[in-house]
C-alpha cells in the first residue's frame, strides 16, 4: 500500500510510549527522502527525542533529523546530527545523502586539522567526526581505492594513513611515485610538504630494494645535503652496480639542485673520503683560493684547510679504500658539473646545424640600430653553447657599427655563444676584459664581464673571485654594471656573504647604472634564500633612493630572494602591495610570480587577477598579468583560458601583460589556443602590444616546425 502522507506517522511522535516513538522513527527513516517537506514541520519533535539522553533510539532520531536537514540544504546541521547518529550513519551505503555528508565531514575535518597545524590556538576535533573520517579510510582500503586514500590523507594531514595507504597497496613502488607527484603538484604549504617528503624518504629507504634515486630527489626539496651525501657515500662503498647508481644520482643532483646545495653535499662527501686532501684539489681546482671561501654562509661547517701532516698517501690505502677514494673523486667531478658541462658542450658543437642564411637575410632586411642589436642577440641564441662565433667574425665591419649599450650587448652575446666553455673562458674573452692600463672602452669591458657570468651561469666557482676583484677595482659605471650582472649569474643561488656585501657596497654608491645591476645581482646571489637581512637591506634602500633605475633593479632582486618559498613570502608580498610607490607594488607582483612559480596556486592567481583590474598604476597591472605566466608555466594549457578576457582589455598595458603571460607559460609548446589569442594582438593599434605579441609568438614557437605547428 502506497503512503500518500507522513501525517499519521508524525502523529505517533506525540504519544508518550518509547516503543511508539521507536516505531515512528523507523518508518520516518524509510520515507524521509519522499516526505521530507512534511517531516520538516515536525523537526523540533525529532530533535527533542535526540536530546533525550535516556531514549534508546536517540541515534535513529539524529539520523532522521540529519536527512531532513540535508534535504533542506542546511548541510552544517545535517553533519551535526549525522555525527550524533554514530554507527547508524553507514559510510558504505551508496546514496547521494551519504556521499554528500562524508564530503562535508572531510571538508570540516580538513579545515580543523589545517587550522590546528598552522595556528597556536587549537580547536578541539569532535571524536565522532574523526570516527566518520576513519571509517571512510577503512572503506577506501577495503575497496582497494588507495589513490583516493592517499589524496584524502594528504588533504586531512593524516600522515599515518598516508603511510598505510602506500604500504598496503598492491604496487608500492607505483604508489610511491604517484604520492611524490601529488605531493609536489598539490601541496602548497612548504613546511607541510617537507614533512610529507620526509615521510616518503623513510618509505623509500625501507623498501626491500631502497629507491635511492627518488629518495635523493625528495632530499633536495627538504634541503638535507648531509643525508644526500650519506646515501652517495653508502653507495660508493657498495658493489660496482651501486657505485654506478651513485654516479647517476650525482648527475641528477647537478641537473636539479642549486650551487649552494651541491657545495654542501661536496663538503659532507669530502669528510668521508679516505684522503680528503686529494679532494680539496679536485673541488677547488679552478679556483686560486682554497675552497673554504665558497662556503662562507655555512656557519656550521669548519673552514676548509688541508689536514695536518702526516697525511695518508694513496699507496698506504687498502684496495677497498683505494676504490672508495676513486669513486668519491669521480663523484666530486660529476657534482662539480665538469662532466655534464663538457658533454653538453661537445654535443652542441657536434650538432650545430644553424642556418646562416636566415641571419644574413635578417641582417640585410632592415638597417637600423634596433634591428642591428636584435640580429646580434638572435645570433647568440641560435649558436647558444656551440662556441661558433663565425657569423660575428664574418661581419666584423657590420658589428663595429654598434655603439654604447649596443656594444655592451654585442660583447655580452659572446657569453651566450660560449656558454659552458669554462676552461677557455678567460682566454676567449681576454680582448674584451678590463686591462690594468685603465682603458676607456667601458661598454666593451662591461659586456665582457657580463659575458663571463653568462658562460659560468649557475656554475661559477671558477670565476667568482676573478669577477669579485674586477668589480672592486672598476671605476667606470658601465664596467661595474657588467661586473655586477656577471657576478650575480656566476654566484647564482650560492648565498655567499662576501659576494652579497660587495654588491651591496656597489648599490650604496647611489649610481643609477651600477645600482640597477647590483639590485638584480643581489637577488640572484640570494636566490630562494628568504634572507631577512637581504630583504631588509633592499627594501629599505628602495624606499630611500631617488633613482628609478635602482628601484627597478631592486624590485626584481627582492622577488628573486623569495623564489620557490610559497606561503613564506606572503608577509613580504602583503607589505609590498600596500606600498604607495608603484615600483614596490610591482615588486610585490614579481614576488608572487617567484614565490609561487610553477605551482598554479589558486590563491596567488586570485591575488594577481585582482591587482590586474584594480591597481591605479598601469605598470603594476601589467606586471600582475605577466606574473600569471610564471605561475602557470607547468600547466600551460590553463593559461589561455585565464588570460583570454585580459587579452581583450581596454588597457593596452594589460593586453601587453596578457601577451607575455602566454609566451612565458606556453614557451616551446606550440599551443594553438595561445597562438590564436596572440594573432589579433599582432595587429593591435598600440605599438608595444604588437611587440609583446610578436615576442610571445616567438617564445611559443621555439623548436616548432611547419609540421608540428603549421602557423
C-alpha positions as MATLAB code, in Angstrom:
seq = 'XXXXXXXXXXXXXXXXXXXXXXXXXXXXXXXXXXXXXXXXXXXXXXXXXXXXXXXXXXXXXXXXXXXXXXXXXXXXXXXXXXXXXXXXXXXXXXXXXXXXXXXXXXXXXXXXXXXXXXXXXXXXXXXXXXXXXXXXXXXXXXXXXXXXXXXXXXXXXXXXXXXXXXXXXXXXXXXXXXXXXXXXXXXXXXXXXXXXXXXXXXXXXXXXXXXXXXXXXXXXXXXXXXXXXXXXXXXXXXXXXXXXXXXXXXXXXXXXXXXXXXXXXXXXXXXXXXXXXXXXXXXXXXXXXXXXXXXXXXXXXXXXXXXXXXXXXXXXXXXXXXXXXXXXXXXXXXXXXXXXXXXXXXXXXXXXXXXXXXXXXXXXXXXXXXXXXXXXXXXXXXXXXXXXXXXXXXXXXXXXXXXXXXXXXXXXXXXXXXXXXXXXXXXXXXXXXXXXXXXXXXXXXXXXXXXXXXXXXXXXXXXXXXXXXXXXXXXXXXXXXXXXXXXXXXXXXXXXXXXXXXXXXXXXXXXXXXXXXXXXXXXXXXXXXXXXXXXXXXXXXXXXXXXXXXXXXXXXXXXXXXXXXXXXXXXXXXXXXXXXXXXXXXXXXXXXXXXXXXXXXXXXXXXXXXXXXXXXXXXXXXXXXXXXXXXXXXXXXXXXXXXXXXXXXXXXXXXXXXXXXXXXXXXXXXXXXXXXXXXXXXXXXXXXXXXXXXXXXXXXXXXXXXXXXXX';
ca = [
       0.000    0.000    0.000;
       1.480    3.391   -1.019;
       1.597    6.076    1.670;
       0.372    9.467    0.449;
       1.180   11.459    3.607;
       3.527   11.260    6.588;
       0.947   12.956    8.848;
      -0.201    9.716   10.518;
       3.361    8.655   11.379;
       4.256   12.156   12.645;
       1.176   11.973   14.956;
       2.804    8.979   16.680;
       5.607   11.299   17.892;
       3.038   12.951   20.228;
       2.487    9.640   22.058;
       4.173    9.008   25.424;
       5.393    5.458   24.833;
       9.047    4.919   23.860;
       8.229    1.890   21.678;
       5.789    4.012   19.634;
       8.448    6.684   19.141;
      10.914    3.990   18.067;
       8.412    2.593   15.522;
       7.594    6.093   14.202;
      11.274    6.962   13.693;
      11.939    3.715   11.784;
       9.015    4.489    9.467;
      10.117    8.109    9.037;
      13.659    6.943    8.173;
      12.267    4.801    5.350;
      10.100    7.573    3.832;
      12.150   10.704    4.637;
      13.548   11.021    1.079;
       9.979   11.452   -0.252;
       8.096   13.204    2.569;
      10.857   15.441    3.954;
       8.829   18.675    3.385;
       6.093   17.349    5.725;
       8.557   15.879    8.226;
      10.493   19.178    8.365;
       7.473   20.793   10.073;
       7.888   18.345   12.976;
      11.716   18.550   13.086;
      11.681   20.045   16.589;
       9.904   16.964   17.971;
      12.576   14.717   16.419;
      15.334   16.946   17.873;
      13.735   16.694   21.341;
      13.843   12.894   21.079;
      17.549   13.033   20.139;
      18.323   15.321   23.062;
      16.646   12.889   25.498;
      19.678   11.074   26.957;
      17.629    8.064   28.169;
      15.783    7.444   24.884;
      17.146    4.190   23.390;
      16.660    5.231   19.743;
      18.142    8.715   20.018;
      20.753    7.830   17.343;
      17.917    6.973   14.945;
      16.275   10.329   15.735;
      19.623   12.028   14.893;
      19.816   10.151   11.562;
      16.266   11.211   10.568;
      16.963   14.830   11.598;
      20.240   14.746    9.587;
      18.406   13.547    6.450;
      15.719   16.243    6.815;
      18.320   18.986    7.179;
      20.200   17.529    4.174;
      17.064   17.881    2.014;
      16.505   21.397    3.382;
      20.035   22.308    2.229;
      21.292   23.005    5.762;
      24.420   20.875    5.486;
      26.057   22.108    8.689;
      23.098   20.952   10.818;
      22.904   17.764    8.764;
      26.554   16.956    9.566;
      25.998   17.704   13.277;
      23.107   15.201   13.501;
      24.912   12.651   11.289;
      27.700   12.682   13.870;
      25.076   12.123   16.585;
      23.760    9.098   14.660;
      27.043    7.242   15.297;
      27.162    3.786   13.676;
      23.690    4.218   12.141;
      25.293    6.608    9.663;
      26.657    3.958    7.281;
      29.577    5.247    5.212;
      29.380    2.167    2.972;
      25.855    2.985    1.810;
      25.908    4.350   -1.749;
      23.416    7.206   -1.693;
      23.691   10.861   -2.547;
      22.974   11.756    1.084;
      25.850    9.613    2.426;
      28.341   10.827   -0.213;
      27.455   14.491    0.437;
      27.694   14.205    4.233;
      31.006   12.332    4.005;
      32.363   15.094    1.726;
      31.174   17.756    4.196;
      32.701   15.805    7.120;
      36.034   15.531    5.310;
      35.961   19.266    4.478;
      35.231   20.175    8.108;
      37.854   17.739    9.412;
      40.430   19.049    6.910;
      39.697   22.643    7.920;
      40.166   21.841   11.619;
      43.348   19.798   11.035;
      44.917   22.579    8.931;
      43.936   25.221   11.491;
      45.459   23.191   14.349;
      48.645   22.555   12.346;
      49.190   26.189   11.365;
      47.829   28.084   14.367;
      48.893   28.290   18.002;
      45.256   28.324   19.076;
      43.978   24.719   18.925;
      40.351   23.892   18.128;
      39.002   20.590   19.534;
      38.086   17.978   16.894;
      34.906   16.027   17.626;
      35.908   12.327   18.092;
      32.708   11.364   16.233;
      33.889   13.414   13.226;
      37.271   11.656   13.332;
      35.464    8.308   13.594;
      33.495    9.004   10.371;
      36.678   10.009    8.522;
      38.447    6.877    9.810;
      35.539    4.714    8.627;
      35.847    6.431    5.247;
      39.543    5.475    5.117;
      38.661    1.881    6.017;
      36.158    1.838    3.151;
      38.897    3.021    0.752;
      41.222    0.234    1.972;
      38.520   -2.447    1.680;
      37.665   -1.416   -1.885;
      41.333   -1.055   -2.882;
      40.957    2.700   -3.542;
      44.469    3.527   -2.349;
      44.928    6.573   -4.607;
      41.814    8.115   -3.084;
      43.058    7.280    0.431;
      46.417    8.961   -0.294;
      44.666   12.087   -1.600;
      42.332   12.408    1.404;
      45.174   11.590    3.843;
      47.282   14.406    2.370;
      44.354   16.835    2.497;
      43.497   15.963    6.106;
      47.201   15.895    7.100;
      46.968   12.295    8.317;
      50.492   11.049    7.623;
      49.747    7.775    9.472;
      47.009    6.937    6.927;
      49.230    8.248    4.096;
      51.904    5.709    5.066;
      49.386    2.860    5.498;
      47.756    3.558    2.104;
      51.126    3.319    0.349;
      52.364    0.231    2.184;
      49.060   -1.718    1.928;
      48.624   -1.074   -1.808;
      49.351   -3.796   -4.363;
      52.042   -1.781   -6.156;
      54.086    0.044   -3.509;
      56.629    1.462   -5.998;
      53.901    2.871   -8.298;
      52.079    4.217   -5.266;
      55.217    5.981   -4.029;
      55.713    7.531   -7.457;
      52.074    8.714   -7.512;
      52.405   10.115   -3.962;
      55.568   12.058   -4.853;
      53.870   13.553   -7.919;
      50.776   14.530   -5.908;
      52.901   15.981   -3.086;
      54.926   18.189   -5.422;
      51.994   19.363   -7.530;
      49.186   19.813   -4.998;
      50.635   20.632   -1.563;
      51.073   24.394   -1.391;
      52.319   24.693    2.215;
      56.112   24.414    2.216;
      56.508   23.231    5.822;
      53.862   20.513    5.483;
      55.267   19.471    2.087;
      58.666   18.928    3.722;
      57.054   16.683    6.375;
      55.399   14.597    3.647;
      58.662   14.380    1.688;
      60.485   13.255    4.835;
      57.864   10.500    5.243;
      58.447    9.479    1.604;
      62.219    9.395    2.221;
      61.686    6.936    5.102;
      59.399    4.778    2.934;
      61.889    4.746    0.031;
      64.650    3.823    2.485;
      62.685    0.896    3.967;
      61.803   -0.729    0.636;
      63.234   -4.205    0.042;
      65.468   -2.574   -2.569;
      65.746    1.074   -1.437;
      64.926    3.609   -4.165;
      67.890    5.938   -3.701;
      67.179    7.969   -6.864;
      63.761    9.194   -5.711;
      64.962    9.431   -2.126;
      67.603   11.959   -3.180;
      65.034   13.930   -5.218;
      62.941   14.257   -2.035;
      66.015   15.247   -0.006;
      66.803   18.074   -2.466;
      63.387   19.631   -1.756;
      63.798   19.045    2.006;
      67.235   20.716    1.661;
      69.070   17.944    3.539;
      72.522   17.905    1.934;
      74.037   15.708    4.667;
      71.515   12.914    4.063;
      72.227   13.031    0.300;
      75.970   12.782    0.996;
      75.360    9.802    3.321;
      73.383    7.997    0.581;
      76.106    8.656   -2.016;
      78.859    7.514    0.344;
      76.935    4.345    1.218;
      76.551    3.524   -2.491;
      80.235    4.265   -3.123;
      81.281    1.654   -0.567;
      78.948   -0.946   -2.134;
      79.052   -3.037   -5.304;
      80.016   -1.848   -8.775;
      76.331   -1.533   -9.658;
      75.656    0.601   -6.568;
      78.555    2.915   -7.405;
      77.084    3.415  -10.901;
      73.790    4.344   -9.254;
      75.679    6.878   -7.116;
      77.107    8.447  -10.292;
      73.625    8.577  -11.872;
      72.218   10.246   -8.743;
      75.096   12.742   -8.860;
      74.184   13.640  -12.477;
      70.528   14.082  -11.416;
      71.604   16.252   -8.490;
      73.646   18.508  -10.739;
      70.625   18.957  -13.013;
      68.140   19.798  -10.240;
      69.969   21.225   -7.195;
      71.368   24.700   -6.533;
      75.077   25.561   -6.412;
      74.834   26.039   -2.667;
      73.220   22.632   -2.080;
      75.806   20.873   -4.285;
      78.579   22.657   -2.444;
      77.249   21.389    0.895;
      76.957   17.820   -0.461;
      80.583   18.039   -1.642;
      81.723   19.294    1.762;
      79.974   16.409    3.519;
      81.309   13.856    0.998;
      84.837   15.134    1.401;
      84.742   14.279    5.106;
      84.056   10.603    4.242;
      86.902   10.229    1.712;
      89.940    8.192    2.859;
      92.198   11.050    1.680;
      90.212   14.317    1.959;
      93.299   16.321    0.943;
      93.122   14.882   -2.599;
      89.567   16.056   -2.889;
      90.438   19.642   -1.961;
      92.397   19.870   -5.192;
      89.516   18.436   -7.189;
      86.874   20.637   -5.608;
      88.831   23.842   -5.868;
      90.895   23.072   -8.973;
      89.505   26.020  -10.963;
      89.920   28.445   -8.064;
      93.005   30.287   -6.971;
      91.989   30.149   -3.308;
      91.153   27.179   -1.102;
      87.606   26.024   -1.269;
      86.563   27.130    2.191;
      85.686   30.532    0.723;
      82.755   29.158   -1.247;
      81.055   28.079    1.939;
      81.220   31.259    3.958;
      77.481   31.248    4.556;
      77.504   27.875    6.272;
      78.367   28.747    9.829;
      78.249   25.132   10.994;
      80.956   23.984    8.540;
      84.598   24.285    9.615;
      86.803   26.369    7.362;
      88.483   24.080    4.854;
      92.220   23.680    5.390;
      94.337   20.708    4.329;
      94.749   18.203    7.183;
      97.997   18.407    9.139;
     100.882   16.107    8.206;
     101.422   13.247    8.083;
      98.582   12.873    5.559;
      97.677    9.356    4.382;
      99.014    8.502    0.933;
      97.242    6.626   -1.830;
      99.747    3.763   -1.743;
      99.111    3.266    2.000;
      95.418    2.518    1.442;
      93.836   -0.923    1.195;
      92.218   -1.998   -2.091;
      88.732   -1.194   -0.730;
      89.857    2.239    0.442;
      91.510    2.977   -2.919;
      88.288    2.020   -4.695;
      86.290    4.221   -2.293;
      88.655    7.170   -2.838;
      88.482    6.783   -6.615;
      84.668    6.704   -6.589;
      84.402    9.731   -4.303;
      86.753   11.664   -6.612;
      84.591   10.757   -9.614;
      81.500   11.830   -7.695;
      83.150   15.155   -6.903;
      83.791   15.882  -10.594;
      80.191   14.945  -11.503;
      78.695   17.030   -8.683;
      81.017   19.882   -9.613;
      79.358   19.878  -13.052;
      82.528   19.464  -15.080;
      81.386   16.197  -16.697;
      77.866   17.376  -17.604;
      79.079   20.709  -18.957;
      81.813   19.095  -21.081;
      79.405   16.505  -22.537;
      76.757   19.128  -23.219;
      79.311   21.370  -24.897;
      80.571   18.560  -27.128;
      77.029   17.606  -28.094;
      76.133   21.188  -29.080;
      79.364   21.650  -31.046;
      78.792   18.371  -32.951;
      75.105   19.062  -33.630;
      75.284   22.706  -34.671;
      73.004   22.964  -37.724;
      72.373   26.702  -37.734;
      71.025   28.167  -40.971;
      73.388   31.109  -41.544;
      71.256   32.325  -44.458;
      68.483   33.345  -42.017;
      70.952   35.564  -40.150;
      72.342   37.017  -43.362;
      68.880   37.923  -44.649;
      67.811   39.315  -41.266;
      70.946   41.487  -41.186;
      70.230   42.918  -44.619;
      66.447   43.260  -44.341;
      66.233   46.292  -42.055;
      69.143   48.602  -41.462;
      68.644   50.392  -38.141;
      70.214   50.177  -34.687;
      67.357   48.242  -33.054;
      67.485   45.534  -35.716;
      71.280   45.507  -35.507;
      71.103   44.612  -31.792;
      68.257   42.149  -32.416;
      70.293   40.329  -35.059;
      73.313   40.110  -32.745;
      71.136   38.659  -29.967;
      69.394   36.277  -32.412;
      72.814   35.030  -33.498;
      73.771   34.316  -29.881;
      70.530   32.390  -29.246;
      70.962   30.358  -32.434;
      74.545   29.481  -31.503;
      73.961   29.161  -27.732;
      76.632   26.866  -26.273;
      78.033   25.884  -29.682;
      81.161   28.127  -29.368;
      80.636   29.114  -33.023;
      81.118   32.863  -33.466;
      81.588   32.527  -37.248;
      78.799   34.984  -38.102;
      80.384   37.725  -35.984;
      83.868   37.062  -37.440;
      82.469   37.249  -40.975;
      80.749   40.568  -40.256;
      83.271   42.475  -38.142;
      82.747   45.719  -40.019;
      78.970   45.476  -39.580;
      79.450   44.579  -35.897;
      81.677   47.614  -35.356;
      78.667   49.896  -36.001;
      77.376   49.051  -32.513;
      77.853   51.903  -30.071;
      77.323   52.402  -26.333;
      74.838   49.879  -24.868;
      74.527   48.086  -28.221;
      78.287   47.422  -27.970;
      77.722   46.137  -24.396;
      75.021   43.707  -25.649;
      77.113   42.571  -28.623;
      80.062   41.713  -26.365;
      77.802   40.030  -23.799;
      76.268   37.897  -26.571;
      79.608   36.085  -26.806;
      78.857   34.720  -23.339;
      75.720   33.030  -24.671;
      77.614   31.576  -27.657;
      80.397   30.224  -25.392;
      78.110   29.125  -22.541;
      79.765   26.234  -20.719;
      83.138   26.746  -22.437;
      84.572   27.447  -18.999;
      88.175   26.264  -19.267;
      88.922   28.706  -22.080;
      86.592   31.495  -20.920;
      89.230   33.999  -19.779;
      91.369   33.343  -22.867;
      88.395   33.715  -25.242;
      87.199   36.935  -23.632;
      90.654   38.404  -22.896;
      90.445   41.147  -25.522;
      87.120   42.366  -24.079;
      88.046   42.326  -20.367;
      89.294   45.297  -18.295;
      93.025   45.927  -18.597;
      95.343   47.387  -15.973;
      96.098   50.325  -18.254;
      92.759   51.959  -17.393;
      91.140   51.601  -20.816;
      88.219   53.835  -21.726;
      86.282   51.061  -23.556;
      83.689   50.802  -20.755;
      80.869   49.289  -22.784;
      83.047   46.538  -24.254;
      84.656   45.708  -20.901;
      81.328   45.749  -19.051;
      79.879   43.446  -21.713;
      82.938   41.192  -21.339;
      82.398   40.765  -17.593;
      78.699   40.093  -18.189;
      79.688   37.504  -20.832;
      81.912   35.719  -18.281;
      78.901   35.497  -15.967;
      76.775   34.053  -18.790;
      79.464   31.459  -19.607;
      79.603   30.384  -15.932;
      75.918   30.940  -15.111;
      74.893   28.817  -12.093;
      78.331   27.142  -12.107;
      80.646   29.932  -11.162;
      83.087   28.598   -8.553;
      85.949   29.040  -11.014;
      85.234   32.674  -11.891;
      83.566   34.271   -8.836;
      86.823   35.509   -7.299;
      88.011   36.989  -10.614;
      84.714   38.851  -11.094;
      84.739   39.968   -7.459;
      88.202   41.513   -7.884;
      87.268   43.196  -11.186;
      84.197   44.688   -9.524;
      86.252   46.009   -6.613;
      88.770   47.654   -8.953;
      86.330   49.002  -11.575;
      85.828   52.771  -11.712;
      83.663   53.018  -14.816;
      79.910   52.708  -14.107;
      79.258   50.532  -17.189;
      82.087   48.142  -16.246;
      80.613   47.928  -12.738;
      77.177   47.301  -14.295;
      78.528   44.358  -16.327;
      80.581   43.126  -13.351;
      77.516   43.078  -11.088;
      75.422   41.176  -13.630;
      78.225   38.676  -14.325;
      78.872   38.129  -10.628;
      75.158   37.662   -9.947;
      74.921   34.978  -12.646;
      78.100   33.158  -11.617;
      77.210   33.172   -7.904;
      73.512   32.451   -8.516;
      71.907   30.781   -5.509;
      75.212   30.392   -3.603;
      74.115   32.826   -0.816;
      77.781   33.842   -0.476;
      78.017   36.660    2.018;
      81.242   38.193    0.651;
      79.722   38.459   -2.837;
      76.490   39.912   -1.435;
      78.389   42.528    0.616;
      80.408   43.666   -2.422;
      77.228   44.027   -4.483;
      75.581   45.933   -1.624;
      78.595   48.244   -1.485;
      78.109   48.993   -5.211;
      74.400   49.558   -4.655;
      75.103   52.106   -1.908;
      77.241   54.207   -4.288;
      73.865   55.571   -5.464;
      74.878   55.444   -9.110;
      71.844   54.675  -11.302;
      73.625   52.453  -13.862;
      75.608   50.412  -11.304;
      72.761   50.317   -8.767;
      70.263   48.779  -11.177;
      72.564   45.825  -11.945;
      73.594   45.485   -8.266;
      69.936   45.241   -7.215;
      69.254   42.381   -9.650;
      72.561   40.648   -8.814;
      71.889   40.739   -5.044;
      68.648   38.883   -5.717;
      70.421   36.332   -7.942;
      73.076   35.581   -5.306;
      70.407   35.233   -2.591;
      68.059   33.306   -4.917;
      65.446   31.458   -2.858;
      67.256   32.184    0.425;
      64.382   34.106    2.094;
      67.216   36.033    3.805;
      65.595   38.568    6.165;
      68.768   40.719    6.143;
      68.907   40.867    2.340;
      65.214   41.732    2.050;
      65.508   44.387    4.755;
      68.576   45.929    3.053;
      66.947   46.013   -0.367;
      63.500   47.234    0.699;
      64.988   49.962    2.933;
      67.239   51.250    0.131;
      64.401   51.038   -2.403;
      62.302   53.312   -0.188;
      65.155   55.830    0.135;
      66.666   56.066   -3.364;
      65.634   58.736   -5.840;
      66.850   56.727   -8.862;
      64.087   54.897  -10.697;
      66.661   52.615  -12.370;
      67.959   51.413   -8.990;
      64.391   50.932   -7.808;
      63.632   48.775  -10.869;
      66.680   46.583  -10.225;
      65.795   46.190   -6.546;
      62.157   45.401   -7.401;
      63.411   42.363   -9.315;
      66.126   41.478   -6.769;
      63.685   41.436   -3.840;
      61.420   38.994   -5.676;
      64.303   36.617   -6.512;
      65.180   36.115   -2.828;
      61.714   34.563   -2.344;
      61.974   32.137   -5.290;
      60.026   28.942   -4.524;
      59.219   29.918   -0.907;
      55.398   29.619   -1.351;
      53.418   30.887    1.673;
      56.614   32.023    3.438;
      56.628   35.026    1.085;
      53.052   36.127    1.914;
      54.033   38.671    4.590;
      56.532   40.388    2.276;
      54.030   40.314   -0.608;
      51.360   41.994    1.537;
      53.715   44.760    2.727;
      54.989   45.434   -0.828;
      51.451   45.518   -2.246;
      50.412   48.132    0.330;
      53.336   50.443   -0.509;
      52.474   53.798   -2.050;
      55.373   53.531   -4.527;
      54.121   51.771   -7.694;
      57.578   50.269   -8.344;
      57.491   48.476   -4.988;
      53.936   47.286   -5.677;
      55.292   45.963   -8.957;
      57.976   44.183   -6.916;
      55.101   42.618   -4.968;
      53.753   41.175   -8.224;
      57.209   39.862   -9.182;
      57.478   38.288   -5.707;
      54.151   36.477   -6.165;
      55.464   35.189   -9.514;
      58.740   33.938   -7.995;
      57.391   32.536   -4.717;
      54.616   30.545   -6.418;
      56.495   29.901   -9.676;
      55.064   26.868  -11.498;
      52.664   25.928   -8.678;
      49.371   27.007  -10.292;
      48.357   28.207   -6.802;
      44.743   29.463   -6.850;
      45.266   31.993   -4.071;
      48.196   33.569   -5.949;
      46.215   33.645   -9.216;
      43.262   35.340   -7.466;
      45.617   37.935   -5.982;
      47.180   38.708   -9.374;
      43.827   38.920  -11.179;
      42.517   41.297   -8.504;
      45.541   43.621   -8.893;
      45.351   43.338  -12.704;
      41.951   45.015  -12.702;
      42.168   47.247   -9.621;
      45.598   48.908   -9.281;
      45.828   52.563  -10.266;
      49.222   52.132  -11.928;
      49.497   50.606  -15.418;
      52.964   49.127  -14.816;
      51.739   47.265  -11.716;
      48.738   45.912  -13.616;
      50.972   44.772  -16.468;
      53.373   43.051  -14.027;
      50.436   41.280  -12.332;
      49.239   39.816  -15.639;
      52.778   38.834  -16.692;
      53.202   37.031  -13.349;
      50.337   34.690  -14.294;
      52.632   33.202  -16.946;
      55.228   32.252  -14.319;
      52.649   30.671  -12.006;
      51.053   28.606  -14.784;
      54.125   27.501  -16.748;
      53.829   23.875  -15.542;
      50.218   23.715  -16.751;
      50.474   25.806  -19.952;
      47.118   24.564  -21.257;
      45.377   26.545  -18.461;
      46.941   29.920  -19.267;
      44.915   30.839  -22.397;
      41.588   30.456  -20.546;
      42.888   32.534  -17.589;
      44.153   35.481  -19.683;
      41.702   35.353  -22.628;
      39.500   38.163  -21.267;
      42.538   40.218  -20.209;
      43.889   39.990  -23.775;
      40.810   41.983  -24.871;
      41.148   44.605  -22.106;
      40.667   48.290  -22.932;
      44.022   48.935  -21.224;
      46.991   48.360  -23.602;
      49.346   47.603  -20.664;
      47.066   44.754  -19.544;
      46.923   43.453  -23.135;
      50.729   43.537  -23.298;
      50.911   41.643  -19.980;
      48.444   39.025  -21.265;
      50.558   38.525  -24.395;
      53.752   37.993  -22.368;
      51.981   35.691  -19.879;
      51.027   33.447  -22.813;
      54.595   33.483  -24.129;
      56.147   32.664  -20.746;
      53.763   29.865  -19.782;
      53.423   28.244  -23.221;
      57.070   28.636  -24.335;
      58.114   25.852  -26.704;
      54.692   24.160  -26.639;
      53.243   25.410  -29.931;
      49.922   25.788  -28.067;
      47.313   26.530  -30.752;
      44.914   28.251  -28.362;
      47.652   30.648  -27.216;
      48.648   31.417  -30.811;
      45.031   32.148  -31.776;
      44.800   34.642  -28.889;
      48.056   36.316  -29.943;
      47.210   36.554  -33.629;
      44.785   39.514  -33.390;
      47.203   41.213  -30.970;
      49.907   41.340  -33.666;
      47.641   43.897  -35.407;
      46.884   45.881  -32.236;
      46.740   49.682  -32.708;
      49.282   50.154  -29.865;
      52.891   49.500  -30.899;
      54.179   47.894  -27.679;
      51.224   45.456  -27.589;
      52.226   44.330  -31.102;
      55.789   43.977  -29.839;
      54.672   41.817  -26.876;
      52.513   39.637  -29.147;
      55.424   39.031  -31.540;
      57.874   38.229  -28.705;
      55.382   35.774  -27.205;
      54.626   34.162  -30.566;
      58.367   33.538  -30.930;
      58.558   32.019  -27.430;
      55.619   29.679  -28.103;
      57.082   28.593  -31.449;
      60.545   27.745  -30.072;
      61.703   24.430  -31.634;
      58.441   24.055  -33.576;
      58.462   23.119  -37.259;
      55.917   23.642  -40.015;
      54.741   20.070  -39.388;
      54.247   20.357  -35.598;
      52.774   23.846  -35.820;
      51.693   24.928  -39.334;
      51.315   28.584  -38.280;
];
